[in-house]
Amino acid sequence: MFKSVLVANRGEIACRVFRTARRMGIRTIAVYSEADAGALHVRLADEAVLIGPAPARESYLDQAKVLEAARASGAEAIHPGYGFLSENAEFAEAVMAAGLVWIGAPPAAIRAMGLKDAAKKLMVEAGVPVTPGYMGEDQSVERLSAEAAATGYPVLIKAVAGGGGKGMRRVDDPAAFADALASCQREAASSFGDDRVLIEKYILSPRHIEVQVFGDSHGNVVHLYERDCSLQRRHQKVIEEAPAPGMDAATRAAVTEAAVKAAKAVNYVGAGTIEFIADGTEGLRADRTWFMEMNTRLQVEHPVTEAITGVDLVEWQFRAAAGEPVPLKQADIPLIGWAMEARLYAEDPANGFMPSIGRLEHFRLPEGVRIDTGVEQGGEVSQFYDPMIAKLIVHADTREAAATALARATGGVEVWPVRTNAGFLGRCLTHPRFFAGDVDTGFIGAEESTLISKPVASQALLQDAALRIRLASRGSVAGSDRYAAWDPFASPGGFRANAEPRLDQIVYANGERAILQIDGSLSADGRSDHPALDSHSTVYFEGGDTFVVSSRMDALTAGSASDGSLRAPMPGKIVATPACPGDVVTKGQPIVVLEAMKMEHALVAPFDGKVSELSVAVGDQVSADAILAMVLPDEA
Ligand code: ADP
């Protein structure tokens, strides 16, 4: 076994790999960009090497700099994590050529699975069922539309080089095919430098089922059961679980066997995932489950597999890279209980899931569950990298118990002033459809209005806030002196001669006005660590949501009660302006599309009205907080 490992990554996955390395007595080496000088993964490593400026292209994706860091630090092995260089065959070869151990997939397997069309052809040869469709050389619009018709609508156009949910278009109607194709090709060319596409039958009620496989250099391949990652938003996973709800023994046997066959077809070594799409209209069935693609790396959601099998997949990766055989025989890999993972994103669901960046002034995650995170209180969420800040993982006897425990955990998330999706995750987990296991990839889209509904503060929260406001305004919080605060002449109507004093206190929770009656027998919840914004506003956390509670109505408490200006939430580039000055728009209609953090974000009309001003054009670079457009409300 090698004695030191460099992780060519950042954030939670770097921290995750270090944890296992430390346990195995392997020296840990971090690389970091200038933006990450204070990051958790740097602090956790035995040694850390600065490799360049914040943009990933100039640091985490710069192969020469990573290799130089390995040389300078004397690293014997490189773990690429996921994303960045993890599925880069050329980098894998360079690592090995430098005499280092590559803790990743063999370059030939990465190449074989790298393009969706080639991978599918290979799977057809290996006898693995693939989604019906077209994956040919002829990329003319005539041929592609004829193939779409032959496949049968609805179809999905996919970039062959696509990934991360990008470069896909669903088409329901032949008349819309040409436009969808052109836009898919444009996106594919700009995102992946390759505009080739393939056509797939669009699976109705699609479920995302994937199988964890593991191979060694002695020709053994085992599987570690399936995961269900159907809870997605715009093709990106949000909540994952293992095993898959409704999976029967026969179907499991068929998909895991197909997965092992797929891995063997590319002589796979290490941790890999075979992704399938299943038509869930009549539950999971082997003859309605098709190969989609293989990910030749460790996945974000690997912890749920670790939870149900008791295997440390990173340890297995180290062992396989060192030439050891797979530690367990297939028959000895257990499947125990139910595991679920939620991805905590720094984003604002109430504001179109816009990434939320900044300093984590208050950052507290629940205890008693597995947390994989790459940030800590005082750290930064930067615009340069993925906004996923933590994963919360639970393991329980049953699916219901796991969902309940995970909802409790997401409800305990406290983050400020950066926004998170914690409340949204809780609403997904407790939604009756999800709870019943009735989820396909369209679930979030279909239920979005419920899932992003404006959170309402509980009576207990408001009561507590009202009491605090009252006590604080008299300069005395709790203590023996509490009743001295009750000055009967200070508050109209507050004095009762023969009873506890009772006062009306107005509070605003995220701008919603409420009147609370406080009576003298109540006490504040005893916590003194609600972040205070100023002398009259405090932040409360409840169910993963944040409430700015104030005695006054002001800009901060008003939250989304927008003045109609659309501001850039972070620096980025304007890629579209779907509305023009003078346009009549309805609430939620996109006005400006900003590209930032490798994603497109639509800034939408905050209410029904008219676009009064558009201050940017396509191609403009804008800085955070710049006003991009103004909408005047209808009444104006
Ligand atoms: P990427 O490589 O960008 O992640 P995938 O091919 O893995 O793309 O697909 C991502 C997601 O898109 C899947 O998890 C599924 O939700 C959806 N999807 C993919 N193919 C189909 C299909 N043929 N029909 C319906 N949905 C699909």
Residues whose N, C-alpha, C, O or C-beta is under 5 A from the ligand:
A	BS01	ADP	T131 L156 G162 G163 G164 G165 K166 E200 K201 Y202 I203 P206 H208 H235 M292 T441
